[in-house]
């Protein structure tokens, strides 16, 4: 039980602290800077929409206003079974710059990507989502790093605009996640991109099969398998808001985490060190976090057993564990407490690990689920 306790805690500690420190060490000892360039190649912006008329007008205005030569940037809207007129609106908005691919049945984002990407001919494909606003200079910033021949994909930075205690906790975790991405990029390659904004060389994009939840990992991992990097571009910004409702954020997180299980199921080599160029980084950044809730449960059970044997150390550690969980539950039950930094961090940590545990059940129950859910801010406020 002593081994189980300390080994479980050590693995969790490595997942959340050891891996970032390792990336920081690699970035310092073996940095891999990007050689940016000033060329402006043709870009195909690709946007997949399902009944997006509430967001689509503002999104198209946003994309048309990007600081990039108009004759070098084309917008492609894939309407996934739209029944609200999204396809007609997009086709009429600016026929010279917007091209519409309308699919009569809703099949999911990845199916649309798999169908449309082979039809594009620009050197660079820029992927984004309908909800998030993109900074005017984002396209230029992403293209600049893709001038480096070692770079196959470039991820933008998602900025979360939090309004309440729980949202601030989510934002704190996201800032921690972005710090890891910066270190991964500085030392080599990211294991995934920001789905709201990333770009890739068209010729390196792997085939996207229908049913993939995380295209923003599938594509970068496929590019990595070809020997190219995915880098982080903090000056390419996309903006989004966290939901006021913790259940909405947790539902979104569960779906993302279930997508990680799907990746391992579809491509087991991703979990075998040496079988994929980024397998070790995947373990440090992704897979250990999927194991973390089970490791925490083991640590708690082992701690109870060891505390019953007497002494001072293990009863004290058990009290600290229970206090941490109690703090998270209190913060969840009384949102005003989440204005305190330790409380909102505890709430975010418990939410993340609970979501990881439930995501496994979600995937085992329905591994074929693939229709991505668009969370609208108006819905999230209800």
Secondary structure, 3 states (H helix, E strand, C coil): CHHHHHHHHHHHHHHHHHHHHHHHHHHHHCCCCCCCCCCCCCEEEEEEECCCHHHHHHHHHHHHCCCCCHHHEEEEEEEECCCCCHHHHHHHHCCCCEEEEEECCCCCHHHHHHHHHHHCCCCEEEEECCCCEECCCHHHHHHHHCCCCCEEEEEEEEEEECCCHHHHHHHHHHHHHHHHHHHHHHHCCCCCCCCCEEEEEHHHCCCCCCCCCCHHHHHHHHHHHCCCEEEEEEEEEEEEECCCCHHHHHHHHHHHHHHHHHHHHHCHHHHCECCECCHHHHHHHHHHHHHHHHHHHHHHHHHHHHHHCCCCHHHHHHHHHHHHHHHHHHHHHCHHHHHCHHHHHHHHHHHHHHHHHHHHHHHHHCCCCCCCCCCCHHHHCC
